[in-house]
Amino acid sequence: MIRYDLICKDGHEFDGWFSDSAAYDKQAKRGLVACTHCGSTKIEKQLMMPGIGAKSNRKSDKPQAMTTGPVDPRYAEMMRMMRDYKKHVETHSEDVGKNFAEEARKIHYKESEERGIRGQATRDEAIELMEEGIEVHPLPVLPEDGN
């Protein structure tokens, strides 16, 4: 994977991840790379600092810091809000794991005590719950969740 710092014709800065440089070139040529702020497809790569590791004969116990371009303050605020939301839900709900759909139905039909729950549901289970009038909300998947 390769990450590019990108900028649109209006000066909005954002980043994009691509399988390789050829994938970026193909997508940009077809107008598939769009600004996350305004939707413009007139995009250019910005000058980036390469990540250069230490010499192979030098070993370090400390992990190398990765530097990136400037982060839009609105993006940083949105990420903070999503982290706060997720933490609040995790703090104030019971994790019922893969039994989420079953537990949600029990609560909805008053077969179980009312309480906040969280867990895993398949796409089909979530659709069925919503069709029954049972409120479900997916938790945001944050960048650190995949690491």
C-alpha positions, 0 to 999 in steps of 0.5 A: 500500500502507498499513501499520498498527500493530495491536494485539489484545485481549490487547495483542500489537502487530504490523503489517499491510500492506493495499492501502488502508484499505478493504481493512483494514476489509473484512478486519477485519470478516470476521475475516481479520485475526488476531494474529500472536502468539495468533491473536485476530481482535479487532484494532484499529489503533493510533495512528500517526505519519504520515510527513510529507515535507519541504516541496516547495521544500526538497530534501535529498540524505539519504533520510528515515528511516521510523519505526515502532512497537515491534518485538517482541523475538522477531520481531527475534531471529527475523529475526536468526537467519534472516539468519544462516542465509541468510548461512551457507548462502550462504557455505558453498555453491556457487550453481548457479543454475537447474541446482539440480535437475539438480545435486542429482540428480547429487550424490544419485546420486553422479554428482558430488562431494558439496558444498553447493549452492544455486540456483533450482528450480520448485515442481514440481522441488522436489516431484520432488526430495523424492519421490526422497528428495533433501533440499531446503530453501528459503532464507527470503525476507527483507524486504530481498530485495524491495528 
